[in-house]
Amino acid sequence: MRYGFSILLVFPVFLNAQQVTDTEALASLLRPVAAESAARISGETVYLTVLPEHAPVLVTQIFSEELQKRDRQVFFRETETASALTVDVREMDSYAVSSGKSSYFRNINATLGILLRDREAGQVSWSREFQLARTDTLDGDAPYVRRSWLEEDSSFWDDLFEPLLVTASAVVIAILLFTVRGS
């Protein structure tokens, strides 16, 4: 009887389980790639580079964690004794499409190029391109249509000047249309 009551207390937790966020879903895609890359490194020190510079910090975090799990020392500045692991994030996008009344489909795609240079041998010891994808059905409304994880933060030109320029151009065209037509 004691166990029956505890099961009833735990049961609502399973009913209200949280949905996997975009960041968690992306991390679950990246972790096996990072683990395989870390397993290929023979040295104790690793110089980790993630390209492009505006790639999500999550990529660096996941690769660093997997390297440290294997007792590798991770450096972000080049050293003479470290192997060099370069992670080139070529594509990283999320798409969401409504699928009905109360759910939506989420698709996360990523393309990574991995290059491992061995400093002792002075050559590339391993390289590979990974194309990763994950599709989920989630409850609720789609929070976006397309999300690029590689876009840089918007600038002054994107936020204010570009819409202002388009609006001003439309106003000038309308004024010229009515003044020239009236002459």
C-alpha positions in Angstrom: 0.0 0.0 0.0 2.9 2.4 0.7 4.2 2.0 -2.8 0.8 2.6 -4.4 0.5 6.0 -2.8 4.0 7.0 -4.0 3.2 6.0 -7.5 0.1 8.2 -7.5 2.3 11.1 -6.4 4.8 10.5 -9.2 2.2 9.9 -11.9 1.3 13.6 -12.4 4.9 14.5 -13.0 4.9 12.3 -16.1 1.7 13.9 -17.3 3.2 17.4 -17.1 6.6 16.6 -18.6 8.2 19.6 -20.2 8.7 19.7 -23.9 12.2 19.7 -25.2 13.4 23.2 -26.0 15.2 24.1 -29.2 18.5 24.4 -27.3 18.1 21.0 -25.6 17.2 19.4 -29.0 20.2 20.9 -30.6 22.4 19.8 -27.8 21.2 16.2 -28.2 22.1 16.4 -31.9 25.6 17.8 -31.2 26.6 15.5 -28.3 27.2 12.3 -30.3 29.3 14.2 -32.9 31.3 15.8 -30.1 31.8 12.4 -28.4 33.1 10.8 -31.6 35.4 13.7 -32.2 36.8 13.6 -28.7 37.4 9.8 -29.0 39.6 10.4 -32.0 42.0 12.7 -30.1 45.1 10.9 -28.8 46.9 13.7 -27.1 46.1 15.2 -23.7 45.7 18.8 -24.8 43.3 20.1 -27.5 43.1 23.5 -29.2 39.4 24.0 -30.0 38.3 26.3 -32.7 34.6 26.8 -33.6 33.9 28.6 -36.9 32.2 31.0 -37.7 32.9 33.2 -34.8 29.2 34.0 -34.3 28.2 30.3 -34.0 26.1 29.5 -31.0 28.1 29.2 -27.7 26.3 25.9 -27.2 28.6 24.3 -29.9 31.7 25.3 -28.0 30.1 24.2 -24.7 29.1 20.7 -25.9 32.5 20.0 -27.6 34.4 21.3 -24.5 32.3 19.1 -22.2 32.9 15.9 -24.2 36.6 16.6 -24.4 36.8 17.1 -20.7 34.9 13.9 -20.0 37.8 12.1 -21.7 40.3 14.0 -19.5 41.5 16.3 -22.3 42.7 19.8 -21.5 40.9 22.3 -23.7 42.6 25.5 -24.9 41.1 28.3 -26.9 44.5 29.7 -27.9 46.9 27.7 -30.0 49.7 26.0 -28.2 52.6 24.0 -29.7 51.8 20.7 -28.0 48.0 20.6 -28.5 46.1 18.8 -31.2 43.9 21.1 -33.1 40.1 20.4 -33.4 38.2 22.7 -35.7 34.5 22.6 -35.8 33.0 24.4 -38.8 29.3 25.1 -38.4 28.2 25.3 -42.0 24.4 25.3 -41.4 22.2 25.4 -38.4 18.5 26.1 -38.8 15.2 25.3 -37.1 11.8 25.2 -38.9 8.4 25.1 -37.3 5.1 24.3 -39.1 1.6 24.2 -37.6 0.2 20.7 -37.9 -3.3 21.1 -36.6 -5.3 22.5 -33.8 -2.8 22.3 -30.9 0.5 21.1 -32.2 3.4 21.9 -34.6 6.3 20.1 -36.2 9.8 21.3 -35.4 12.7 20.3 -37.6 16.3 21.1 -36.6 19.1 20.8 -39.2 22.8 21.2 -38.8 25.8 20.6 -41.0 29.2 20.5 -39.3 32.6 20.0 -40.7 35.1 18.5 -38.2 38.9 18.6 -38.8 41.5 17.2 -36.4 45.1 18.1 -36.9 47.8 16.1 -35.0 50.6 18.5 -34.0 53.1 15.6 -33.4 52.6 14.2 -36.9 52.1 17.6 -38.4 49.1 16.5 -40.6 45.4 16.1 -40.6 44.5 12.9 -38.8 40.7 12.9 -39.3 38.1 15.0 -41.0 34.4 14.4 -41.6 31.2 16.3 -42.4 28.1 15.5 -40.3 24.6 16.3 -41.5 22.3 16.2 -38.5 18.5 16.4 -38.3 15.8 16.0 -35.7 12.0 16.3 -36.1 9.6 16.6 -33.3 5.9 17.1 -32.8 5.2 19.6 -30.0 2.1 20.9 -28.3 1.1 24.5 -28.8 1.5 27.1 -31.6 4.6 27.4 -33.6 6.8 30.1 -32.1 8.6 30.9 -35.4 8.6 29.7 -39.0 12.4 29.7 -39.6 15.2 30.3 -37.1 18.8 30.5 -38.2 21.3 29.8 -35.3 24.1 31.4 -37.3 22.6 34.9 -37.9 24.5 37.6 -36.2 22.6 40.1 -34.0 20.8 42.7 -36.0 22.4 46.1 -36.4 21.1 49.7 -36.5 20.7 49.4 -40.3 18.5 46.3 -40.0 16.4 47.5 -37.0 15.7 51.1 -37.7 17.3 52.6 -40.9 16.1 50.0 -43.4 12.4 50.2 -42.5 12.6 54.0 -42.2 14.2 54.2 -45.7 11.5 52.0 -47.3 8.7 54.0 -45.6 10.3 57.4 -46.7 10.7 56.1 -50.2 7.0 55.1 -50.3 6.0 58.5 -49.1 8.1 60.3 -51.7 6.6 58.2 -54.4 3.1 58.9 -53.3 3.8 62.7 -53.1 5.4 62.7 -56.6 2.5 60.7 -58.0 -0.1 63.2 -56.8 1.9 66.4 -57.6 2.9 65.3 -61.1 -0.6 64.0 -61.9 -2.2 67.3 -60.9 0.0 69.4 -63.1 
